[in-house]
Amino acid sequence: MELSIIIVSYNVSKYLKQAVESVIIASEKIKSEIIVVDNNSTDNSAVMVSELFPEVNLILSSANEGYGAACNKGINASSGEFILILNPDTIVKPDTFEVCIEFMNKHPEAGALGARMTDGSGMFLPESKRAFPSPATSFFRMSGLGHIFKRSSVLNRYYLGHLPDDQICKSDILTGAFMFIRREALDKAGLFDTSFFMYGEDIDLSWRIVKCGFVNYFLPQAAITHFKGKSASHNDPERIRYFYQAMILFANKYFRSYSRHVIIAAINFKMQISLVFAFFKRRFQ
């Protein structure tokens, strides 16, 4: 088996349908398997998959165990030389998988790669390529300086803003919306850390792949559409807490004590501000 495509789904039936349809088209010339792990959806996602796509390996979870845990279920059930972790609110272009496999075969040092992602309006998503979130890059990102100075190699290093979004480059951190991983790299780095319930698990795994001696790449020739936010509402207080708690977990895991406490204090402050904004936004809506 050349490629295993793993999609974790939770209450996004409409988007899941078009994601699977695009995956089927993109994998026509490749020996592949499609695995959908349903995290106990309540919107008939599982029924839709079983009725419309009988060729898909559907794994049902009895509870929402989190994104990383669900990905691990799919990985353990897979057999491909390469593994793609794909969000359900995405559409892949017909040649995406062929481009990725060709690049991986030519670059044995590549542990994983990410695609050039655009949103539904065609706008480039900066999380397509990212640097390791060091204390400095984390501060510049949370302070908003990176957003202001988007092309700065220092202030916006987290999103590698100084590098063109149409050129191949090394990208320490990949996004869980599209992670094309060499199985050998995954065997050495290990599976997703299930301590991260939602968010952060992609950063953690990407960094462990790099620490094992592999290189992660941003490959703009592999292009996808990511309808960002459809699989996770950014105004949901619970999801906001998950996001910032994942950042705290990552800081505790990788940052040294002298910088960890400062960063965690800043994260907690930013979380409270975000929760306040989310509250008022929901009220006005």
C-alpha positions as CSV (number, residue, x, y, z in Angstrom):
1,M,0.0,0.0,0.0
2,E,1.4,3.4,-1.1
3,L,-0.8,5.8,0.8
4,S,-3.2,5.8,3.7
5,I,-5.5,8.8,4.0
6,I,-6.8,9.4,7.5
7,I,-9.7,11.8,8.1
8,V,-11.0,12.5,11.6
9,S,-14.6,13.7,11.6
10,Y,-16.8,15.3,14.2
11,N,-20.2,16.8,13.1
12,V,-19.1,18.1,9.7
13,S,-21.1,15.8,7.4
14,K,-21.4,18.3,4.6
15,Y,-17.7,19.1,4.5
16,L,-16.7,15.5,5.1
17,K,-18.6,14.4,2.0
18,Q,-16.8,16.8,-0.3
19,A,-13.5,16.0,1.3
20,V,-13.9,12.2,0.7
21,E,-15.0,12.9,-2.9
22,S,-11.9,14.9,-3.6
23,V,-9.7,12.3,-2.0
24,I,-11.2,9.5,-4.1
25,I,-10.4,11.5,-7.3
26,A,-6.9,12.4,-6.2
27,S,-6.1,8.8,-5.3
28,E,-7.3,7.1,-8.5
29,K,-3.8,6.4,-9.8
30,I,-2.4,5.4,-6.4
31,K,-2.6,2.3,-4.3
32,S,-4.3,3.8,-1.4
33,E,-6.8,3.4,1.4
34,I,-9.2,5.9,2.9
35,I,-9.8,5.7,6.7
36,V,-12.5,7.9,8.3
37,V,-12.4,8.0,12.1
38,D,-15.7,9.3,13.4
39,N,-15.4,10.9,16.9
40,N,-19.0,10.0,17.9
41,S,-20.7,12.6,15.7
42,T,-24.4,13.3,16.1
43,D,-25.1,14.6,12.6
44,N,-25.3,11.2,10.8
45,S,-21.7,11.6,9.4
46,A,-21.0,7.9,9.9
47,V,-24.2,6.9,8.2
48,M,-23.4,9.2,5.3
49,V,-20.0,7.6,4.9
50,S,-21.2,4.0,5.1
51,E,-24.0,4.6,2.6
52,L,-22.2,6.8,0.0
53,F,-18.6,5.5,0.3
54,P,-18.7,1.8,1.1
55,E,-15.0,1.5,0.0
56,V,-14.0,3.7,3.0
57,N,-12.7,2.0,6.1
58,L,-15.0,3.6,8.7
59,I,-13.9,3.5,12.4
60,L,-16.5,4.5,15.0
61,S,-15.5,5.9,18.4
62,S,-17.9,5.6,21.3
63,A,-16.9,9.1,22.6
64,N,-15.0,12.1,21.4
65,E,-11.5,11.2,22.5
66,G,-9.8,14.2,20.9
67,Y,-8.1,14.7,17.5
68,G,-4.8,13.1,18.3
69,A,-6.3,10.0,19.8
70,A,-8.6,9.6,16.8
71,C,-5.6,10.0,14.4
72,N,-3.8,7.3,16.3
73,K,-6.7,4.9,15.8
74,G,-6.5,5.6,12.0
75,I,-2.7,5.2,11.9
76,N,-2.9,1.9,13.8
77,A,-5.4,0.6,11.2
78,S,-3.4,1.8,8.2
79,S,-0.8,0.0,6.1
80,G,0.5,2.7,3.7
81,E,4.2,3.6,3.2
82,F,3.0,7.2,3.5
83,I,0.3,8.5,5.9
84,L,-1.8,11.6,5.3
85,I,-3.6,13.2,8.2
86,L,-6.4,15.3,6.6
87,N,-9.1,17.6,8.1
88,P,-12.6,16.9,6.9
89,D,-13.2,20.6,5.9
90,T,-10.7,20.4,3.1
91,I,-10.6,19.7,-0.6
92,V,-7.5,18.3,-2.2
93,K,-6.6,19.0,-5.9
94,P,-6.5,15.9,-8.2
95,D,-2.7,15.8,-8.4
96,T,-2.0,16.6,-4.8
97,F,-1.1,13.0,-3.7
98,E,1.1,12.3,-6.8
99,V,3.0,15.5,-6.2
100,C,3.6,14.6,-2.6
101,I,4.7,11.0,-3.3
102,E,7.1,12.1,-6.0
103,F,8.7,14.7,-3.7
104,M,9.0,12.2,-0.9
105,N,10.7,9.6,-3.2
106,K,13.2,12.1,-4.4
107,H,14.0,13.4,-0.8
108,P,14.6,10.5,1.5
109,E,15.5,13.0,4.3
110,A,11.9,14.3,4.2
111,G,10.0,13.1,7.3
112,A,6.8,15.0,6.5
113,L,5.5,17.7,4.3
114,G,2.7,20.3,4.3
115,A,0.6,21.7,1.4
116,R,-0.1,25.2,0.3
117,M,-3.4,25.9,1.9
118,T,-5.9,28.5,0.9
119,D,-9.3,29.3,2.5
120,G,-12.6,29.2,0.7
121,S,-12.0,32.7,-0.8
122,G,-8.6,31.7,-2.2
123,M,-6.5,33.5,0.4
124,F,-3.3,31.9,1.5
125,L,-3.3,30.5,5.0
126,P,0.0,31.4,6.8
127,E,-0.1,28.2,9.0
128,S,0.8,26.3,5.9
129,K,4.5,26.8,7.0
130,R,5.8,27.5,10.5
131,A,8.9,27.6,12.5
132,F,9.4,26.0,15.9
133,P,7.4,28.1,18.5
134,S,10.3,29.2,20.7
135,P,9.7,31.6,23.5
136,A,10.7,34.6,21.2
137,T,8.5,33.5,18.3
138,S,5.6,32.8,20.6
139,F,5.9,36.2,22.2
140,F,6.0,38.0,18.8
141,R,3.0,36.0,17.7
142,M,0.8,36.6,20.8
143,S,1.7,40.2,21.0
144,G,0.5,40.8,17.4
145,L,3.9,42.1,16.2
146,G,4.1,39.2,13.7
147,H,0.7,40.2,12.2
148,I,1.9,43.8,11.8
149,F,5.3,43.0,10.3
150,K,4.3,40.0,8.2
151,R,7.5,39.9,6.1
152,S,9.9,40.2,9.0
153,S,12.3,37.2,9.5
154,V,12.4,38.0,13.2
155,L,9.0,39.3,14.2
156,N,7.0,36.9,12.0
157,R,9.4,34.0,12.1
158,Y,6.7,31.7,13.5
159,Y,4.9,31.8,10.2
160,L,8.1,32.1,8.1
161,G,6.7,35.3,6.7
162,H,10.0,36.3,5.1
163,L,9.8,33.2,2.8
164,P,7.6,33.2,-0.3
165,D,4.5,31.1,-0.2
166,D,5.1,29.7,-3.7
167,Q,8.5,28.2,-3.0
168,I,9.6,25.0,-1.4
169,C,11.2,25.5,2.0
170,K,11.9,23.7,5.3
171,S,9.1,24.0,7.7
172,D,9.7,22.6,11.2
173,I,6.0,22.7,12.1
174,L,3.2,21.4,9.9
175,T,-0.6,21.7,10.4
176,G,-2.8,18.8,11.3
177,A,-5.2,19.9,8.5
178,F,-2.7,18.3,6.1
179,M,0.3,16.3,7.3
180,F,1.8,14.0,4.7
181,I,4.1,11.7,6.8
182,R,6.7,9.0,5.9
183,R,5.8,5.9,8.0
184,E,9.5,5.4,8.8
185,A,9.6,8.9,10.4
186,L,6.4,8.2,12.3
187,D,7.8,4.9,13.6
188,K,10.8,6.7,15.0
189,A,9.0,9.8,16.3
190,G,6.0,7.9,17.8
191,L,2.2,8.6,17.4
192,F,0.4,11.8,18.4
193,D,0.6,12.7,22.1
194,T,-2.9,12.3,23.4
195,S,-2.3,14.8,26.2
196,F,-3.2,17.3,23.5
197,F,-7.0,16.9,23.2
198,M,-7.4,19.5,20.5
199,Y,-4.8,21.8,19.0
200,G,-1.0,21.5,19.5
201,E,-0.7,17.8,18.7
202,D,0.4,18.6,15.2
203,I,3.1,21.0,16.5
204,D,4.3,18.4,19.0
205,L,4.5,15.6,16.4
206,S,6.2,17.8,13.8
207,W,8.9,18.8,16.2
208,R,9.5,15.2,17.3
209,I,9.9,14.2,13.6
210,V,12.6,16.9,13.2
211,K,14.3,15.8,16.5
212,C,14.6,12.3,15.0
213,G,16.8,13.6,12.2
214,F,14.2,14.2,9.4
215,V,13.4,17.4,7.6
216,N,9.8,18.7,7.3
217,Y,9.0,20.6,4.1
218,F,6.4,23.1,2.9
219,L,5.5,22.0,-0.6
220,P,3.4,24.6,-2.4
221,Q,3.0,22.4,-5.5
222,A,0.7,20.4,-3.3
223,A,-2.3,22.7,-2.9
224,I,-5.6,22.3,-1.0
225,T,-8.5,24.3,0.1
226,H,-9.1,24.5,3.8
227,F,-12.5,25.9,4.9
228,K,-10.9,27.0,8.1
229,G,-13.1,27.0,11.2
230,K,-15.8,24.6,9.8
231,S,-14.5,21.8,11.9
232,A,-13.9,24.0,15.0
233,S,-15.7,27.2,15.9
234,H,-13.2,29.9,17.0
235,N,-15.9,31.6,19.1
236,D,-16.6,28.6,21.2
237,P,-15.2,29.2,24.7
238,E,-14.5,25.5,25.2
239,R,-12.4,25.4,22.1
240,I,-10.6,28.6,23.0
241,R,-9.6,27.0,26.3
242,Y,-8.4,23.9,24.5
243,F,-6.3,26.0,22.2
244,Y,-4.5,28.0,24.9
245,Q,-4.2,24.9,27.2
246,A,-2.5,23.1,24.4
247,M,0.0,26.0,24.2
248,I,0.6,25.8,27.9
249,L,1.1,22.0,27.6
250,F,3.7,22.5,24.8
251,A,5.5,25.2,26.8
252,N,5.7,22.9,29.8
253,K,7.0,20.1,27.6
254,Y,9.7,22.0,25.7
255,F,10.6,25.3,27.2
256,R,13.2,25.8,30.0
257,S,12.0,27.0,33.4
258,Y,13.3,30.5,33.2
259,S,11.2,31.3,30.1
260,R,8.4,28.8,30.6
261,H,6.8,30.7,33.5
262,V,6.8,34.0,31.6
263,I,5.3,32.5,28.5
264,I,2.6,30.6,30.4
265,A,1.6,33.8,32.2
266,A,1.3,35.5,28.8
267,I,-0.7,32.6,27.4
268,N,-3.1,32.7,30.3
269,F,-3.5,36.5,29.9
270,K,-4.2,36.1,26.2
271,M,-6.7,33.3,26.8
272,Q,-8.7,35.5,29.2
273,I,-8.8,38.3,26.6
274,S,-9.9,35.9,23.9
275,L,-12.7,34.5,26.1
276,V,-13.9,38.1,26.8
277,F,-13.9,38.9,23.1
278,A,-15.6,35.6,22.2
279,F,-18.3,36.3,24.8
280,F,-19.2,39.7,23.4
281,K,-19.0,38.5,19.8
282,R,-21.5,35.7,20.5
283,R,-23.8,38.1,22.4
284,F,-23.9,40.6,19.5
285,Q,-24.3,37.8,16.9
